[in-house]
């Protein structure tokens, strides 16, 4: 069963269980899926659905920050709870150690492919692309900012 169907089924279960916050969060997610399907005029792939969820999480994080600055703690807490619910539908987040391992592997592969020449800062895009592919292939996900920082640190050595 795909991500879109899972969200739909969980929404029905939340409706039957009278879980208001969960229901409103899942309705928002389903609405985002539907809008994207209408926009592209085709069903969503799993990757597209995951990208939508990551966008929704990013929006919620920004809202939490703004509500906290504005002194609206109850709204910040609601957004934080929504983040937890949405993250449950995404693959596990890779830890910093695991990402560092992928970065080291990618640098080693690129060094080997370049005839023993270690990539520098100018090759960051190539290393990032390789690391992101390794993370995706492992069924995990990672924050691009964190990956970028680890790649910069590795290339700066």
C-alpha positions as CSV (number, residue, x, y, z in Angstrom):
1,X,0.0,0.0,0.0
2,X,1.4,3.4,-1.0
3,X,1.8,6.5,1.1
4,X,-1.3,8.2,-0.3
5,X,-3.5,5.2,0.5
6,X,-2.0,4.9,4.0
7,X,-2.8,8.5,4.8
8,X,-6.3,8.0,3.5
9,X,-6.9,4.9,5.6
10,X,-5.4,6.5,8.7
11,X,-7.6,9.5,8.1
12,X,-10.7,7.3,8.2
13,X,-9.5,5.6,11.3
14,X,-8.9,9.0,13.0
15,X,-12.4,10.0,12.0
16,X,-13.9,6.9,13.6
17,X,-11.8,7.3,16.8
18,X,-12.7,11.1,17.0
19,X,-9.1,12.2,17.1
20,X,-9.5,15.8,16.1
21,X,-5.9,16.9,15.8
22,X,-4.8,13.8,13.9
23,X,-7.8,14.1,11.6
24,X,-7.2,17.7,10.8
25,X,-3.5,17.0,10.2
26,X,-4.2,14.0,7.9
27,X,-6.8,16.1,6.0
28,X,-4.2,18.8,5.4
29,X,-1.8,16.1,4.2
30,X,-4.4,14.5,1.9
31,X,-5.3,18.0,0.6
32,X,-1.6,18.7,-0.3
33,X,-1.4,15.3,-2.1
34,X,-4.6,16.0,-4.0
35,X,-3.4,19.5,-5.0
36,X,-0.2,18.1,-6.4
37,X,-2.0,15.4,-8.3
38,X,-4.3,18.0,-9.9
39,X,-1.3,20.2,-10.7
40,X,0.6,17.4,-12.4
41,X,-2.5,15.7,-13.8
42,X,-1.3,12.2,-12.8
43,X,-1.1,10.1,-9.6
44,X,1.8,10.8,-7.2
45,X,4.8,8.6,-7.0
46,X,6.1,7.6,-3.6
47,X,9.0,10.0,-4.0
48,X,6.7,12.9,-4.8
49,X,4.5,12.1,-1.8
50,X,7.5,12.0,0.5
51,X,8.7,15.3,-0.9
52,X,5.3,16.9,-0.1
53,X,5.5,15.6,3.5
54,X,9.0,17.0,3.9
55,X,7.8,20.4,2.6
56,X,4.9,20.3,5.1
57,X,7.3,19.5,7.9
58,X,9.5,22.4,6.9
59,X,6.5,24.7,6.9
60,X,5.5,23.5,10.3
61,X,9.0,24.1,11.7
62,X,9.0,27.6,10.4
63,X,5.6,28.2,12.0
64,X,6.8,26.8,15.3
65,X,9.7,29.3,15.3
66,X,7.4,32.2,14.4
67,X,4.7,31.3,17.0
68,X,7.4,30.9,19.6
69,X,8.8,34.4,18.8
70,X,5.3,35.8,18.8
71,X,4.5,34.4,22.3
72,X,1.8,32.0,21.0
73,X,3.1,28.8,22.7
74,X,-0.2,26.9,22.3
75,X,-0.1,27.3,18.5
76,X,3.6,26.4,18.5
77,X,2.8,23.2,20.4
78,X,0.0,22.3,18.0
79,X,2.4,22.7,15.0
80,X,5.0,20.6,16.8
81,X,2.5,17.8,17.3
82,X,1.6,17.9,13.6
83,X,5.3,17.6,12.8
84,X,5.5,14.4,14.8
85,X,2.4,13.0,13.1
86,X,3.7,13.8,9.6
87,X,7.2,12.4,10.3
88,X,5.6,9.0,11.1
89,X,4.9,8.6,7.4
90,X,8.5,9.2,6.3
91,X,11.4,6.8,6.4
92,X,13.7,7.0,9.4
93,X,16.2,9.9,9.6
94,X,19.8,8.9,9.2
95,X,22.0,9.7,12.1
96,X,25.1,12.0,11.8
97,X,27.4,9.0,12.1
98,X,25.7,7.2,9.2
99,X,25.7,10.3,7.1
100,X,29.4,10.8,7.8
101,X,30.0,7.2,6.7
102,X,28.2,7.8,3.4
103,X,30.2,11.0,2.9
104,X,33.5,9.2,3.4
105,X,32.4,6.5,1.0
106,X,31.4,9.0,-1.6
107,X,34.7,10.9,-1.3
108,X,36.6,7.6,-1.6
109,X,34.6,6.6,-4.7
110,X,35.1,10.0,-6.4
111,X,38.8,10.0,-5.5
112,X,39.2,6.6,-7.1
113,X,37.3,7.7,-10.2
114,X,39.5,10.8,-10.5
115,X,42.7,8.7,-10.5
116,X,43.6,9.3,-6.8
117,X,42.9,13.0,-6.8
118,X,40.8,13.9,-3.7
119,X,37.8,16.1,-4.5
120,X,37.9,19.7,-3.3
121,X,35.3,22.3,-2.4
122,X,34.6,22.9,-6.1
123,X,33.4,19.2,-6.3
124,X,30.9,19.6,-3.5
125,X,27.9,19.3,-5.8
126,X,29.2,15.9,-7.2
127,X,29.8,14.6,-3.6
128,X,26.4,15.9,-2.4
129,X,24.7,14.1,-5.3
130,X,26.5,10.8,-4.5
131,X,25.8,11.0,-0.8
132,X,22.1,11.8,-1.3
133,X,21.8,8.8,-3.7
134,X,23.4,6.5,-1.1
135,X,21.0,7.8,1.6
136,X,18.0,7.3,-0.6
137,X,19.1,3.8,-1.7
138,X,19.4,2.8,2.0
139,X,15.8,3.7,2.6
140,X,16.7,6.5,5.0
141,X,16.3,10.3,4.7
142,X,18.5,13.1,5.9
143,X,18.4,16.9,6.2
144,X,20.2,18.5,3.3
145,X,21.7,21.1,5.5
146,X,23.2,18.5,7.8
147,X,24.6,16.6,4.8
148,X,26.0,19.8,3.3
149,X,27.8,20.6,6.6
150,X,29.3,17.1,6.8
151,X,30.4,17.2,3.1
152,X,32.1,20.7,3.6
153,X,33.9,19.4,6.7
154,X,35.1,16.3,4.8
155,X,36.3,18.3,1.8
156,X,38.0,20.8,4.0
157,X,40.3,18.2,5.5
